[in-house]
Amino acid sequence: MILVTTKRGKVGKPSYSVRYDNSLSTPTQNLELADPITYMKLYNEAQLTRNPNQVPQFSADKIYFTQRTLEGAPDGNPYVYPAVDWVDLMFRKFSRTQR
């Protein structure tokens, strides 16, 4: 059995109550990630530190042409040597909340 009780009506004009909230939210901290060139160089360095005979993951040509892509040079190809800022691409600078 469910018992539902409601407020009793009052005599007079009806009254309305409205509340509207609008706010902006920003992150309190931002991630600082290495750019693609720094990442590739440090990754190769870490590999060679662990095993000096290992072939580096990223070739000197890949690092060079990725750098040229970042600079916007004509010999840089963003489809072959992408340099994507994933934090900027995936996350907003702020967000709106409306209620």
HELIX and SHEET records of a PDB file:
HELIX    1   1 PRO A   36  ARG A   50  1                                  15    
HELIX    2   2 ALA A   60  GLU A   71  1                                  12    
HELIX    3   3 TRP A   86  MET A   90  1                                   5    
SHEET    1   A 2 ASN A  22  SER A  25  0                                        
SHEET    2   A 2 SER A  95  GLN A  98 -1                                        
END                                                                             
